[in-house]
Structure formats: C-alpha cells, structure tokens
C-alpha cells in the first residue's frame, strides 16, 4: 500500500538579532564653495578689494571601509540597531580662477579640498517585508579628516607692491606669493538609508546611501614677510563639506 511522503518542514524565519561586522566599497561626490576675506588693510585693498571672486568646485572619488554593529529584532517585521563605520577616502576637488586684479594685473587664485578619511556612528531602524529582506533608515554623528589649501599667484606683467604700515607686500611677476593649508578633524551629522538582504544564515549584503555634512573651515593664506613688516594674509572660507555617499557592503553576523 502506497505511503504519502511527509511534508518538509518550513524554513525558519531569518533572525537579525546579534552582532555583525563587515566591509564596504563605493564612491562619494559633492560640491563646495569658497569665498575670501581680508585679515589686514593691505590684503583688503590690494587682494580682496582688487577683485578676488568667490569660487565653487566639485569633489568626487572612491572610498572603502569597515563597519560593525548590533541589531535587535523586537518583532517579526521591525528591528533597531546601532552601527559605526570607518572609511578611507580618495574624495577630492579643486578650483582655479584667473582674473585681472584692479582691472590690469593677471592673477590666479586656487583652492582645493581632500577628504582623507571619515567615519560615522549611527542608529538604524528597519522594516522587514520578508524575513530575509531589510529596508532601513539611518542617521547620527559623523566625523572626518579634511585637508584644505589655497594659494595666490601673480601672473604679471608687473610686481604687486603695497605698504600699509606695519604691513608690506612685494609680489613679483611669475611667483606664487600667498600660500596656506590646514588638516583638521571636522564633525557633523549624517542621514541615509538602504536595503540589506540575508543570503545565508550568517551572511548579508547591502546597498546604502548616506548624506554626510561636516563643518566648514577657514584657511589663512599668507604672503612672505618683508623685513621690518608684518605678514599680509587673507582667509579662504570653505563651506560645509557636504558629501553624497553610495556604497555596497557585506556583513557577517556572529
């Protein structure tokens, strides 16, 4: 007599609760603005007052890093968690503008920015339309090391000379007379979201977007000091570092 085969048991729902660690790779892009302000009467009259305009430029580059976090799935369809990540970055950009100082003298001003690394500490909140697919939003604290620099070159044809005691300036044709740079750890915030899918019991893959906003920075751009005078300088004032990040990642759940 034929015997009916037993029905295979249903697969257990995926459980997201627990610690995990993983890696990510992707890219970042943004746009930046910089304007200029004088630090002394001479830079105000000769450089800024002579027509040094604001500039804007785009930034972009690759990035990659590591993340670690914890999820707590408190019912069938919802979870909350916390995640921190650290990312190495090649995101950079620069601007260069040639103009006529005072209507006659050709000068070039430039500014650049490089994001060397950044990290975040974020809360995640997620919805599970199926047991192995997570749709999440995330946000929290962001930080990163950002290098800024600026310079000012006299293209000629004349030497730029000025005196406003105790400040004095002599900037020869063909010379980069003003330079300045900084490297700082900036702080700010981040918001984003993404999808994460459980491939196997301990392995998930994800696609994620973050918007990262870090504090702006003013860099002092200074000319060489003449004997018996104080240095002439101006500030390059960079806007906030606002960055779009798109990345793919993989996590291993312990």
Buried (B, 14 or more C-beta within 10 A) or exposed (E): EEEEEEEEEEEEEBEBEBEBEBBBEBBBBBBBBBBBEBBBBBBBBBBBBBEBEEBBBEBBBEBBBBBBBBBEBEEEEEBBBBBBBBBEBBBBBBBEBEBEBEEEBBBBBBBBBBBBBBBBBBEBBBEBEEBBBBEBBBBBBBBBBBBBBBBBBBBBEEBBEBEBEEBBBBBEBEBEBBBBBBEBEBEBBBBBBBEBBBEEEEBBBBBBBBBBBBBBBBBBBBBEEBEEBBBBBBBBBBBBBBBBBBBEBBBEBE
